[in-house]
Amino acid sequence: MIPFSPFPGIVGGFVGRDQNRLKDIGLKPDDFIQLKQIHSDQVILVPSNPDRHEIRNREGDALLTNLSGVGIAVRTADCVPILLAQPEGVIGVVHAGWRGTKAGILEKSLLQIKETWNLDLSQIYVSMGPAICGKCYEVGEEVGGQFRESGSDIVKKTSGEKLLLDLKLANQKLLKKMCVPPSQIEVRSECTLCHEAEFFSYRGELKRREKGEGRNISWIMQVPSF
């Protein structure tokens, strides 16, 4: 597991194929509040006394909460998982595939934090976890063309007719636009396709004619103080 603990009281991490690593710290996937992910820009706030079953049936791709002791998570297998933490106890998880990235789900998550809790976004800490990298993510014009205005460093041409899309960089640029300090942004270099021995990759599994059902788990929690 790749840990994320930007300051005392916040714990989280990125878990790949070896999900027994959660057991090592006394957790399991079902302990986390999760959504029915649909590659959208829908941001969901976790209510007081959350009903895990009810929330699991809600559609969306980002969760935010200020509740202590409540773990939240997203599942990915090439899309970008993003963990958010604000020192005053607000945390978030974001599932940013190309559709969600283009729709601005990360930006909407940050604005929701600002609007709901009246918090300074310049204090946000962010970690982008393992996802398919810009050297592996081949897309067609119907996808890549939607990001061309974002810059030639995000969409690059291959020697053939394909385009290469860098989703991590696209979201990193959005953070800069939202005035999150670079010193508070961690971008993991691991590529789910390059490092398939460690992480699930949807594209990798499809190439092997597998079902593509494996998912990495990215989670975060505010630890109760006693």
ABEGO torsion letter per residue (X at the ends): XBBBBABBGBBBEBBBABAAAAAAAGBBAAABBBBBBAGBABBBBBBBGBBAAAAAABBEABBBBABBGBBBBBBBAGBBBBBBBBAAGBBBBBBBBAAAAAAGAAAAAAAAAAAAAGBBAAABBBBBBBBBBAAABBBBAAAAAAAAAAEAAABBBBABABBBBBAAAAAAAAAAAAGBBAAABBBBABBAAAAAAABBBAAAAAAAGBAGABBBBBBBBBBBBX
